[in-house]
Structures are given as C-alpha cells and as structure tokens.
C-alpha cells in the first residue's frame, strides 16, 4: 500500500515553502536581498496556481489505452483512445500553474486593496499565503480520495531532462499530448511562450509585492466621511453646502515613510485659508484629521483644497509647494 506522504510530498513542500517565505518576510523582516527573492518568487510565480490546479485536477493521466471496434467499410479496425482528458501531470501542471497565476495573483491583490489594510506588502503576502494554503488543504484531501495509482507523482521534482523534452519534444514517442510540440516551429513557439509567461508573471508578482514608492517612502492622502457605524467611507463626500452651516470632513493621512512623521494640513476654500493643523503619525499608521467646513458665501463649483506638508507649511500654501493635495469641488447655496 502506498504511504500517503509519498504521493502528497509536493503539496507538503509547497505548504512549508509558503509558510517559510511568509515568516521570513513578515515576521523575521528579511530585507530586499537575493535570499528574499528566491523565497518569494515561487510563491508569486507558481504556488497559488499549482494549489488551485490540485483542487481542480487531483488525478494524473493514465497511459493511453485503446479499445478495438468493428471493422469499418474499408476493412480497417477502428480504435478509441481511452486516456484521461481531465487530468494533468508533469510539466503541463507546472506550466499551467504559471498561466493561472497571471490571473489569480492580481485578483488576490485587487481584493486586498479593498480591505481595511489596503495594498501593502503585509496584506498582499497574507492574502496570497492564505489562498495558497486553503487550496493546498482542499487539494490534499482530494488527492487522498484518489486511488494511489492515479495520484500525481512528484511534479515539482521533475528532472531538467523532463523539462527539455517538453520544450523540444520527444521524437521517440511523440504521442498525442497537446503540449508536446512536433515541429521546429511549435518548439520555438512553446519556448517563447514559456519565457514570455515567466517574464509577465514575474512582473506582476514584483508589482504586487512592491507597492509604488515603497523603497523611498510615501504618504497616502484622501478625503473620507464617517458613517453611523463608525466606518470610514470616501463614497459619500458632501458636495452641497449651505451658507453658515457646517459639514464634517476627514483628511486621512497614511504614513508609509518608514519613520514617525509630522504633517501640517492647510485647508483653503477658493484660495482663502480656513485652518491649518499639525499632526504626528507613526510609521504604518493612519490618522484622520477632522475639519469642519462652514462656507460664508454662496457659489457653484467652489474649490475646497487640503494641502499636506511634511513639517511646517509656508505662509501661502499651494499645490506646487505641497507634499500632497486633496481637492473637492462643492456647491454652496
């Protein structure tokens, strides 16, 4: 009887590698280095898609078999290929995993962007790790339900010769597998396709794990209101005001500068300063600066601006001198 760990070793390796890479980056704080790239690259390029394919295709193809049929009108005996058409094995599974990742990893990053944590290294790594481990767990039990002789063999441990046969074909036994090329043009096309997919997947993974400006530091600035439940939302910003009546706005300051930073927020309406406030924000934290806006004159399309400076603000603020700017066009009746 085949021991369970002999036919699920690749899933265990993927799970341990995923946990190790996540621990090294998020807990141990491994900085940008070759080791970090080696640890994280498989998690971005292959592992999530590989785990998903294990959920969808827990079996490996069986050797092609044929069944004889009666002689046709020409006297030839017809045969039917009974090989599996809904299973994957070998390099096909790895290559398809890279293709699946092209859609899966950006989708995970997109969803992470709409969580309270935003699009950060921590949120994206946590999301990708969680998705990969969930798929691995489901795939693990699906594979155990398959008979031992139909379980995929060590796909990730295929030799370079196996990869070479996939790229340049196997003339001794070409078979009828769709991913094995039969002409020089097909071999060249497959090689270019694989290289292109790897480059594209690497670019997507790098963008997902390196938010814009992360190396030099940056500050997020945006306007929100607070709902009755206490949540912050940017979808219902007030745009209609009444002369002499106040409405509350919040300026969100997300500090990603890698250090504790002091900001000055200057509020102007049609170029006239309404207020200025100084606030200090810890690295990795977000502060909400409350502003009460009370227009004194009516008018359409009036420019309400919030200028954010690191440190002190000049006497006359403007978008040219401000570090960040948030604008809102309002109507005052």
Secondary structure as UniProt FT lines:
FT   HELIX           4..7
FT   HELIX           9..22
FT   HELIX           23..27
FT   HELIX           34..42
FT   HELIX           43..47
FT   HELIX           48..56
FT   STRAND          66..71
FT   TURN            73..74
FT   STRAND          77..81
FT   HELIX           90..113
FT   TURN            116..117
FT   HELIX           121..144
FT   HELIX           148..150
FT   HELIX           155..157
FT   HELIX           160..168
FT   HELIX           171..173
FT   TURN            175..176
FT   TURN            178..179
FT   HELIX           184..209
FT   TURN            212..216
FT   STRAND          218..226
FT   TURN            228..229
FT   STRAND          232..233
FT   STRAND          240..241
FT   TURN            243..244
FT   STRAND          246..256
FT   STRAND          261..269
FT   TURN            270..271
FT   STRAND          272..281
FT   TURN            283..284
FT   STRAND          286..294
FT   STRAND          299..310
FT   TURN            319..321
FT   STRAND          324..332
//
